[in-house]
Amino acid sequence: MNIENLNSLALIVCFSKNRVIGSSGKLPWYYKNDLNHFKKITMGHTLIMGRKTYQSLTKELPGRKIIVVTNQKKFHDENCEVAHSITQAIELAAKTDEMPFICGGEQIYRQTLPLVRKMYITEINKKFAGDTSFPEFNEKEWDEIDRKKSDDLTFKILKRI
């Protein structure tokens, strides 16, 4: 399978006004409506994430298949599948899901941003301190197809042009 031709790879992310997505392996905020949004959007789908993101989860994500991308050959967890490259993870996901989701962390986002066709972005209208950020992207390559505001959050859906 040629992953560049995958039409349905999506990405989901929540970042602050200064593009922070994490601090010391954790989310530096708590927004219940964003967590509910994440659950609603990703339910029934495959989630592709890096090992550090996976290990930072505070609870299981029922109703979703998880594929962890890691360089660690000995990494094993009975609650997920393991892939040793982005290509392998996407190929595994595409076997059972028409729209797998990339969901972090920074390096996984950076590597997959050129491949995704749709982005579900939650923007927080506040700045947070952190050590991981969502990469910059060319907004001219994307159409905003949906936008909703809720308190300090803006939920957007972007589709690649």
N, C-alpha and C positions, 0 to 999 in steps of 0.2 A: 504494500500500500504506500502511496506517495502522500505523506502528510501535508505537503503544501496544497494538495487538491482537496483536503478535507473541508467541506463547506459549513460544518456545523460546530466547530470548536468554539466554546464560549469561555469567558473569564468573568469571575466575580470578585469584587474587591471593595473594601471600605477604607477610605483614607481621609486624613485631615486636610485642612486648608494648606498646610505646608507639605502635603503628600506623604506624611508619616503613616506607616502601616503597623509598626510594632516597636516595642521597647523592651529590651532584655528578654526576648522570647515570649512576650505577652502583648495583648492588646492594651494600649494605654487608656482605654475608655470602656464604658459599658452603656450601650443603647439597646434596650430590649426590642424596640421596633426594628432595628437593623438585624438583630439576631433572628427575629421572626421573618423578616424579609429574606434573609439568607436561607432559612429553612424552607420557606414557601417556594423559592426559585429553584433550589437544588434538589428538593425531594424527588426520589425516584431516579436520580442521575448518578453518574460516576464523577467523583471528585479526584482530581490529580493535584498532589501537593508534595512539597519537599519534606524530608524527614524531620527537620526542626519544626516546621509548621505542624506536622502530624503529632509530634511529641509534645507540642504546646497545648493541644486540645485538652480541655478540662473535663470533657465527657464524650461519650460515643455519639456518633451521628447516625441514628437508625434510619433505615429507608434509603440509604445511599451506599454505593460501593466506593471504597477508597483505594486509590493506587498511590503508593508513596515512591517518589523518585529519590534514590540515594546512591552515593558512590560506595557506601559501606557494603561490601560483598556478604558479610555475615549478618546484616540486619534482617530480622524476621519478627513478624507480629501476626498472630492468628486473626486479627481483626482487619487486615488489609492485604492487598497484593503488593508486591515489590517490583519495581522496575529500576534498571540501572542507567536509563537514558530517557530523555523527553520523548524521543521517537518511539521507544519501546512502550512507554506509558500510554501514549496516544493510540498506538496500534492496539494495545490491550483494551483500552476503553472503547474504541470504535467497534469492537466486536459485539458489544452488547448495548451500546448507548448511541443514539442518534445525535445527542448534544452533550458531550462530556464537558465538565467545567474545570478550568484551571483556578486554583484558589490559594496560591501562595507557596512560599514566601517570595521575597524580593528577587532572588536569582531565578526562580522558576518563572515569575512574571516577566523578567527581562528576556529570558530565552524564548518564551512562547508568544510574547506580544506580537511579533511579526506573523504568527500563524493563526491567531484567533480571528473570528469573523464577527463576533458579537461580544460586547462588554456590558456587564451589569455593574454599575459604579454607584456606591454610596459615598457622597461627599459630606464631610462634617464641616460646618461653618465655624470651626475653631482651630487654633493651632495647638499641637501637642509636641512635647519633646519625645524623641525616639531615635533608634539606631538603625531602623530599616525603613525604606521608602518605596513608593510605587514609582516605576520609571516614567520619565517624560515620554510623550508620544505625540505624533503629528495629528492634531485635531482636524486638519483638512482632509484626512483620509477616512473620516468617520461622519456619519449622519446621526444626529440625535433623534431617535424615534419615539422616546417617551421620557417624561420628567414629572416627578411628583415631589412636593415638599412636605416635610413633617418635622416640626420644631427646628432643631439645629441641623437636620439632615436633608439632603437632596438626593433622591433616587433617580438615576438616569440609566437609560438603555441606549447604547450606541451600536450602530451596525456599520461594518466596513463598506466603503463605497466601491 
